[in-house]
Amino acid sequence: MNNNNSTFRAALDTTNLAISALLEQIGQLRTGDAVELINELDLDDQVTLFRSISTEQAVLFLDQPELHYADQIIDSLDNGRAAEILNGMSADRATDIFHDLDWPSRNRLFSILSPETKTALKKLMGYPADTAGGLMTTEFIAVPSTWTVEQTLAHIRQVERSRETVYAIYVENPETRILQHVVSLRRLITANPQAGIAEVGRDQEPLTIPPMMDQEEVARLFRKHDLLAIPVVDEQHHLIGIVTVDDVLDAMTEETSEDAYKFGGMEAFTKPYMQISFFEMLRKRGGWLCILFLSEMLTASAMQHFEVELEKAIVLALFIPLIMSSGGNSGSQATSLLIRALALQDLKLGDWWRVALREIPTGLALGSMLGLIGFVRIAIWQKTGLYDYGEHWVLIGITIAVALIGIVLFGSLSGSMLPFVLQRLGLDPASASAPFVATLVDVMGLVIYFSVAVIFLTGTLL
């Protein structure tokens, strides 16, 4: 494999290399590896490549969600070639490409597609991308309940190449077209060929989902029931499509990436890092940075409020970074735990009070742990002569310890409650980014710190 990769890259650097040699290199690789290497080409070279390869190969590569510039490649091909490829692609992947095209390109290409492809695109593009309808494919195998196993197997042999998957066969009422049973391929193969297909299916009602179900809920069902595919039905229980496990994995990978961007304090990017334009990078990162910066200005306001105390006891300033980071870290930990628990539905919105009751003793224990470490640190530095905190060093140590208990407690509570608040408002809990939580805890942490200092140091340092 490594030798193939090296040969391929060397081929790209040789400007006089014929396209046939380039195709030969790609032909020696697995589909995923070939797509990965095609992504190293610039757009013009990719378009040239797709003009030269067979339609079957083009469909194979463009059906991979990992291929970059898929929409631009299709848009750059001549109408006949583009229509030929789109007609051969899986309906759900062709829909993804159409979603990325601008309206003039959509209209131009849609008009030359086959009637079957047009029908599939019209149906799939009517649903939001992050729903079961947006994930589903219309390429499934459905048969009437009056057929036998032998008839069903013969039908599968005829249409298998035009279907995305044959994980299961969906049995419908021949008159009403209502879904009645789902028969796994394994069960079908082992059944008596003369038996009716309705007899082979399980007696229990098949698990189905509506087209508007959120993709995260769809993923939860796949995980809970260990599914390979799940039928999507309308209100009359008519089968309109299926969602397959590979589509769910792709969607969850995209969702996880989006949540990671949000949790890092920025808008989600839909392109690989090296393909993000300079101005898009500024737009998606700069907005959040400005919001966080304006929020952090409250920290300066808090310090200005306690300016007199700082002037009297400069030693308090030494521990501000320690105080702020400890509160921010505890808040980020709690936020990470709760966002994950809500995403997996280990917790529901009504469980907020149970979480609060759990985080209060946890925050107190963690704060006491850090407070003890902080006090011991001050004592060691004072006794060994590494730093002189003055005659009131014990009070300073107590101030730091008590402040850490309060700040870590506040960080744990605020970090755990913020995802609930966002979900209650209908927002994504992942928007409770670590920088946002840290900023909130920084401001309140300073207030708690100086308030504790006033209590313990008034009459001595203050």
N, C-alpha and C positions, 0 to 999 in steps of 0.2 A: 504493500500500500504506500509506504513512504517513498519507494522508488517511483511509483506511478505519479505521486504528488510532485516530486522533484522534476520528473520529466515534463509534466504538464506545465509547471511554472517556467521551466526553461523554454518550453515551446512558445509561451506567451511573450517572452522577451525577444524572440527571434522574429523580426518584422516580416521577413520574406517567407515564413513558414506557410505552406498551403493550408487552406481550411480543411482539407481532407485529413491531413495529419492531426489537426486539432480535434476533429471528430473521432478519430481513431483512439486518441488518448482518453476522451470522455467515455467512449464505448467500453473501455476496460474497467471502469469504476462502477461501484454500486450507485444507485440513484441518489441516495443521500450525500455520498462523497462527491458525486459529479455536481450536484447543486451547490455544495459548499465551495467548490472550485470555480464554478461559473460565476458565483457572487464576487469573485476577485476581479472579474472583467469590468470595464466601464460599460455604460449603457450602450454606446454605439457598437462595441464588440459583441455584446450580448444579442443585440438585434440582428447583427450579421450572422451570428451563430444560429439563431432560431429561424432565420430564412433558409439556412442550409440543411438543417437536420430534418429527419422524417417527421411527419405529422404525429406519428405514434410516440416518438421520442419527445417532441415538443409538448404533447399532452402530459406525458409522464413527468416532465420537469416542472411544468406550470401547475400541476396538481399538488406540488409540494408547497406548503405555506412558508417554508424557510427561504424560498427563492425571492431575492430582492428585485425591485423594479418590474414585477410581473405585469402591473397595469400599464406601465410605460412601454414594455415590450410589445404587448398586444396592440396598443395604440399606434406603435410605429410600423407595424406590419401592414401590408396591403390588405384591402377588405376581404378578398377571397381567402387569403391565407389565415387571417385572423378569425374569420367565421368558421373555417374548417377546424381550427384548433379548439375554439370555444364550444363548438358542437360536440367535440369528442371528450371534453373535460367533464369531471363530476359537477353536478348542478350547483352544489354548495360552494365549491371553490370558484366556479365561474361567477357566482353571485358576489363573492368577496372581491373579485377583480372589478366587477361592475360598480361596486360601492366606491372604489377608489378612483374611478374614471370621472372626468368632468362631464357635464351634461351634453355638450356637443358630441363628444366621443361616444357616450352611451347611445345617443339617438342614432348616430351613424352606424354603429356596430349592431345595435338591436334590430335594425330594419333588414339586415341580411342574414340573420340567424334562422335556423330551421324552426318550424312551428313548435316542435317538441321542446326545444331549448327556450324559446320565447315563453311558453306556458310555464316552464319551471322557474325561469327568472322572475316573471310577474308574481308568481306565488311567493317565492322566497324573499324578494326585495320588499315585500309588504310588511315584513316583521323587523323590529329593531335588531341590531347585530348581537346584542348581549342577551337575547332570549332564546328559548328552545326553537322557535320558528326561524330565528336567524342562524342557528347552528345546524338545523336539520337538512337532510337531503331527500329528494323525491325519488331517488333511485333505489327502490326496494322491491322485493318480490311478494306480491299479494295474489292469492288464489281463492276461488269460490269454495265454500264448504262442501259442495257437491262433488268435488274432484276426489280421485283416489290418490294414494301415495305414488303410484306408478305415473299417473298423469302429471303430478306435481314435479317429480324428478325429471321427467321429459321436458317440462316447461323451463325448469332451472337450467338445463343444458342448453336450451335455445337462447335464453336471455341473459345468462350469467355475465357475459362480457360487457353488457350495457348497464350493469348494476354495480353500485359501489361496494356492496357487501351481501353475503348470503349467510350471515350469522344466524338468521331466523327467517321463517316463512310466516307470513301474516294471513290468517284465514278470515275471509269476510262473508257475510250473508250475501248470496248472489242477487237478491232483490233490493235490499236496503243499503248495501255496501257498508254495513256496520261491522266493526272489528269484533270477532267472536273469540278467536284463539290465536296463540302464538306458538309455533312449533319450531323447536331448535333443529338445526341441520343434523345433529347427531341422532336425535330421536327419529327424524324422518328416514335416515339411512338404515336404521336398525328395524324399522317397522315392516309389516307385511305389505308387499307391493299392491295387493288387492284391497287393503283396508281403506276406508274412507279417511280423508285428511282430517275431518272433524273428530274422528275417533282417536287420532294420534295425539291431538293437542291436550294439554292438561285441563282438568275440570275447572280449576280456579280462574277467576277473571284476570285477564292480562293486566300488568302494570302499565299505565299510560300517563302521559303528561299533556297539559294544554300548551299551545304554541307561544303564549305570552309568559310562561314560567321563566324566571331569571336563571341565567346560566350557572350561577353559584348553587342554586337549589337543584338544578339538573345534575351537577357534579356530585352533590351530596347523595342523591339517589343512586348514582352509579357506584359510589363508594359503599353505600349502605347495603345494596343488594348484589354487589359484585357483577354488574351488567356488562355486556359487550355492545348492546344496542337497546334502545327504548322507543316505542312507537309514540308519535305525536298525533293527537286526535282533536277534532273540533268539538263544538258543543253537542252535536248530534252523534258523537262517537264515531265519526267517519275518519278513517286513516288518511292523514294528509302528508305524512313524512316520518322519517326516523332520525334519531340522533345516535351517532356511533361513538364508541369510546375514544377513537383517535381525534375526532372533532372536539370532544370534551377536553382532552389533554391539551390540544392547541389553545383552546379558549382559556383554560386555567393557567397555562403558561403566560398568556398575554395579560390575564387578570393579575397574576402574581407580580409581573413586571410593573404594571400600572400602580399596584399598591406599594411596591418598593419605592417607586419614584415619589409618590405622595408622602410616604413615611419619611423620605429624605428631605422633604420640604421643597418640592418642585412639581410642575405639571408633568403629566405622563408624556413620554416620547413614543412614537409609533415606528421610528426608523432606527436602524443600527447606529451606533455612536458616530462612526466616521461619515455617515450620510446626512447627519443633521447639519443644516446650514447655520452660519454664524448668527444671523438675525433670529432664527428660530431658537437657537440656544439662549440668546439674550432674552427673548420674550418669555420663554417658559421657566427660566431660572431667575430672571431679574424681578419678576412680579412678586414671587414669594420672598425673595431676599429683601425687597423694599418693605413688605409687610412685617417681616420679622425684625428688620432694623428699626422701624417705627415703634414696634412693641418693646424692643430692647431699650428704647429711649426712656421708657418708664423706669428702667433700672437707674438711670442717671437722676431722674426726678426723685426716686426713693432715697438715693444717697444724699441729694441736696437737702432733703427734709431732715436728715440726721447729720447735717454738716457740723453742727456745734459739738455733738458727741464725738465725731471723728477728730475734730481739732483738739479736744481734751484728751482723747485716748487714741493716739495714732496706732497703737498696737492692734486695735480692732481691725484696721485695714489689712493687716497681714493675713487674716483668716477669711476674707471675703471670697477669694477664688475657691477655697476649700468648701465653704458653706454653699456657694452657688452650684458647684459641680455635684456635690452630694445630693442636693435636692433634685437637680435635673436628671441625674442618673436614676434615682429611685422612681421618678415620674415616668421616665422612658421605659424602665423595666415593666412597670404596671401597665402602661399603654400597650406595649408589645404583647403582653399576656392576654389582655382583654380583647384586643383586635383579633388575635388568633382564635380565642374562645368563641367570640361572636361569629366569626367567619365559619367555624366548624359547627356552629349551633349547639355548642356545649352549654351556652348561656342564652337566655332570652332577655328581652327588654325589661320584663318585670322582675328580673333577678338582681337589679341594681342594688337593692338594700342588703341582699345576702353578700354581695361583693364588698359593699362598704363595711359591713360587720366583720368580714374576713380581713380586709386591708387595714383596719384600725389597729388590731393587735400586731399584725405583721409589720406595719410601719413603726409602731412603738418599739418592737423588738429590734428591728434593723437599725433604727435611730439610736437606740441604747448601745448597740454594738459599736456603731461608728463613734458615738459620744465617748464611750470608754476608751477607744483607741486614741481619739483626739486628746483626752485628758492625760493619758499616759504619755503621749508624745510631748506635750508641754512640760510635764514633770521631768521627763528624761533630759530634755534640752536645758531646763533650768538647773537641775542638779549636776549635770556634767559640764556646765559652763559653755555649752554651745550657743546659747542665747539667753540674755537676761530679760525676763518679762517684768521685773520689778518686784516690789515687796508684796504685791497683791496677785501674784501669779496663780494662786489657788482659785481665787474668784474668777480670774480670766479663764482658767481651765473649766470651772463649773459652767461659766457662761457659754463656752464653746460646746460643751457636752449637752447642755439643756437645749441650746439652739439647734443642734443637729437632730435631736429627738423630734422637735417640733417641725423642722423643715423636711425631714425624711417622711414623717407622718403626712404632712401636707402634700408632698410630692406623690406619695403612694395613693392618697385619696383622689387628688385631682387627676392624676394619670389614669386611674381606673374608671373614674366617673365620666371623663370627657368622651370616650367612645360611645357610652350610653346616650349622652346628650346629643351627639351628632346623629346617631341612629334615630333617636326620637324626632329630630328635626327633618328626617328623611335624607340625610347626607351620608356619604360613605364614611364609616368609622376610621378607615385608613387615612382620612384627611387629618386625623389627630396626630400629625407628624411629630417626630421626636424633637426637632427644633422648636416647634410651637409649644409643646409641653415644657421644654426646658426654659423658654422665654417666660412663660407664665410663672413657673416655679422660681426663677431668678428674682423676679420683682417681689413676690410674696416672701421669698426666702430672706431678702434684705430687711423687709419689714419685721419679720419674726426675729431675726438676728439682733437688730438694734433694739427691739422692744425687750428682749431678754437681757441685753446688756444694760439697759436703763434700770431694770428691776434689780439686777445683782451688783451693779457697779456704782449706782448712785450713792454719793457720800464718800466714795473712795477715789476712783479714777474719774468719775463723772460728777 
